[in-house]
Amino acid sequence: MKTDDLIGFLGSSFEREPVRTSWMTRRLGLAVAVGAACTLFLALAVLGVRPGLMQGRPLLFLAFKLAFAAAVGGLAIRYLVRVASPGGESRVHLGIAALPFVAVAALAGASLTTVPREHWHGQISGHSWLECLVSIPLIAIVPFAVVTWAVRRFGAPTDLVRAGALVGLSAGAVSALGYSLHCMDDTVPFVAVWYGGTIAMCTLVGALLGPRLLRW
């Protein structure tokens, strides 16, 4: 047998197979739950609950904000479970994780067409854009730390940039869930720009820190 044939045989014999994810799902799910509980406590302790939250329009937009953040977080955790296992990154398609952002951006564009152009700035910036810009990334530090620990403890990712991005994406989504209980702005463009933008910021930070924090 020639050397090249031997190498090819060995490579095909020991081809990597993704690790079973049920065990990883339970561990990372628990870590996310702990991070979410800490985030909720922090958001309520520092920011408090918005007055009149259970009334008509605020309650409707709370449901919308929660749905957006939950969709982002659900996809992030689903793919993080895969990428945290050796060989699992081949089954991760990050484009699908962007679908909630695309959907909320489309809804924001449609919403802006229903109001005069001079009102667009108020629809987008609202009254608390700066608070949102600062609060969501800061609150996300807690779930980011918890999920990073879980990935380091129970996982063995080989694509550290992608794993870090998914950790940041999940942390940003969890943080947005907590912040939504306090948020005073009820427009779709505000959610698209400031919720979507801050979660994307957390994702970028996670991708930058992943190679350093998730190395094993």
N, C-alpha and C positions, 0 to 999 in steps of 0.2 A: 504493500500500500504506500502510495506517495505521501509526502509530508502534507501537501495541500488537502488531499483527501482525508487524512487523519484529523486535521484541524477542523474541516467541515463536519466530519462525523461527530467529533466531540462537541462542537458548537450546537449541533442539532439535538444531541442527546441531553444536553444540560441547559436547554432554552428555558429562560425564566418564565414562571407562571405567577400571575398575581396572587398574593396571599388572600386567604378567605377573609371577608370583611365583617362578618357578623360580630366577632369579638371586638374588632376595632370600632365598629359602630356603637356598641354599648359603652365603651370607654370614652370615646369622643363625645357621645351624646350626653354622658354624665358631666363631662367637663364643660360643655356648652350650657347645660342646665345650671351648674354652679356659677358660671360666669354671668348668666342671665339674672340669676337671683341677686348676685352682688351688684350688678348694674342697676337693677330695679331699686334696690335699697339705696344706692348712691344717688340715683336720679331723684328719688322721693325726698331723701334727706337734704340734698343740696338745693334742688330746684323747686320741689313741691309739685302738687297736682294743680293743673289749670282749673280755675273757678268755672263752674257751669259746664263741666266736661260731659255730663250725662244729658245735656239738652240736645235739641235737634241737629243743628248744623255742626257744632263741635263733635258730637258723638259720631255723626256720619263721616267726618274727616278723620277722626281717630281710627275708625274702622279701615279707612283707605290707607292711612299711614302704616297701620299695623299689617295690613295685607301686603303692602309693598315690601316692608322690611322683612316680613316672614317669608315671602317668596324668595328674596335675595338670600336670606340666611339658610333656608332649606336647601337651595341648590348648592350653596357654598359648603355646607356640612356634607352633603351627599358626595361631592367631588373631593372634599378633603379626606374623607374616609378612604377613598380610592388612592389618592396620591400619597397618603401617609404610609402605604404598604409598598414594598419593593416590587417593581413591575406594574404597579397600578396606574402610573401616569399615562400609559398607553390608552387607557379607557376614559380619560378625562378630556372633555371638549368644552373649553372655557367660553366659547361663543354662546353656548346655551345659557351660561350663568349671566350673560348680558341681557337676556330677553326681558326680565322685569324692568331694566333701565330703558330699553327701547320702548316698551309698552307705556311706561309712565311719561316718557318724553313725547310720545305720540298723543297721549291724552292731554298733556300740557299744551301742545301746539293747537289741538282742537279747541281747548278752553280759551286760549288767547284770541281765537278768531271770533269769539262771541262777545268780546268787549272792545270798546274803542282803543285805538293804539296809544292814546295818551294815558291810559290806565294800565298799560303793560308793566311799567316799572313797579307799580304798587303790587300787581299780581305776582311778580317774580320775587321782589325783595321783601315784601311784607313789612312787619314791624320789628322782627327779631332775627334777621338774617345773620347778623354778627354773632348773636348768642348761639344760634344753631351751628354756625361754622366753627365755633370754639368748643361747644359743649359735646357734640357727638364724638369728635376725635379724642377729647380728654376722657370722657366716660369709657370709650372703647379700650383704653389702656388696661382696664381690669379684665374684661373677657379675653383680650389679646394675650395677656400674661398667662391666664389659666389654660387657654387652648394651646398655646405654645408649649407649656409644660407638659400637657397631655400628649402632644405629638412627639415630643422628645422622649417621654417616658414609655409610651406604648407603641409608637410608630418607628418607621425607618425609611423616611422618604429619600428618594434619590434625585428628584428634581426639586431642589431647595427653593428656587425662585418661585416656582409655581405653588409649592406647598405654603410658602410664606404669604403669597398673594391671597390664597384661599383662607388662611388664618386671619389675615387682615379684613377680608371681605366678610367673613362670619362675625368677627368682632364688631365691625362697623354696623352690620345689620342688627346685632343684639343691642348695641348702644342706641341705635335709632328707635328701637322698640321702647326702650326706657324713656328716651327724650320725648317721644310722642305724647306721653301723659302730661307733659308740661307745655308743649308747644302751643302758642297762641295764634298761629297763622293757619288759615284754612283756605288755601287755594292749591289747585293741582300744579301750576307752574312752580310755586314755592317748594313743594315736595320734590318735584323733578330736579330742580336746580340744587337745592341746599341739602336735602336728604341724599339724593343721588350723588351729588358732588362730594359730600363729606365721606360717604361710604366708599366711593372711588378713591378718595385720598387715603383712607385707611388701607385699602387694597394695595395701593402703590407703596406705602410705607412697609407693609408686610412683605412685598416682593423684594424691597431693598434690604430688609433685615433678615429675611429668611436664610440666606446662605451663612450668616453668622450665628443666628440663634438656633437653627434647626440642625446644625452639623452634628454628626454622630460618629 
